[in-house]
Amino acid sequence: MATRKSVDEYLQRCTEALEYAQEQYEIGARQEHYNETEYTNALQKLENAVNDINHLSLSANDQQQDQLYRMRLQLQSLQNNMILKGSGER
């Protein structure tokens, strides 16, 4: 079973990944072109966070699974928006 501390720490790391990706998304939205490396890095962090959540969910209790599920939805929503924005500019 996942410990409460490990889930809380992981959710904090996910929040940091979300904030970083949101910043890169906003920079890309303001500019004609965006920093490709940073944007791609942000997308990779989101993907890694989603994969880690899926793995951590396997050992989480019901309440933790709910928290992880909600975080995964946020991560995937931003990830999808970033992919759609990126593909629209090509």
Rosetta blueprint (number, residue, H / E / L):
1 M L
2 A L
3 T L
4 R H
5 K H
6 S H
7 V H
8 D H
9 E H
10 Y H
11 L H
12 Q H
13 R H
14 C H
15 T H
16 E H
17 A H
18 L H
19 E H
20 Y H
21 A H
22 Q H
23 E H
24 Q H
25 Y H
26 E H
27 I H
28 G H
29 A H
30 R H
31 Q L
32 E L
33 H L
34 Y L
35 N L
36 E H
37 T H
38 E H
39 Y H
40 T H
41 N H
42 A H
43 L H
44 Q H
45 K H
46 L H
47 E H
48 N H
49 A H
50 V H
51 N H
52 D H
53 I H
54 N H
55 H H
56 L H
57 S H
58 L L
59 S L
60 A L
61 N L
62 D H
63 Q H
64 Q H
65 Q H
66 D H
67 Q H
68 L H
69 Y H
70 R H
71 M H
72 R H
73 L H
74 Q H
75 L H
76 Q H
77 S H
78 L H
79 Q H
80 N H
81 N H
82 M H
83 I H
84 L H
85 K H
86 G H
87 S H
88 G H
89 E L
90 R L
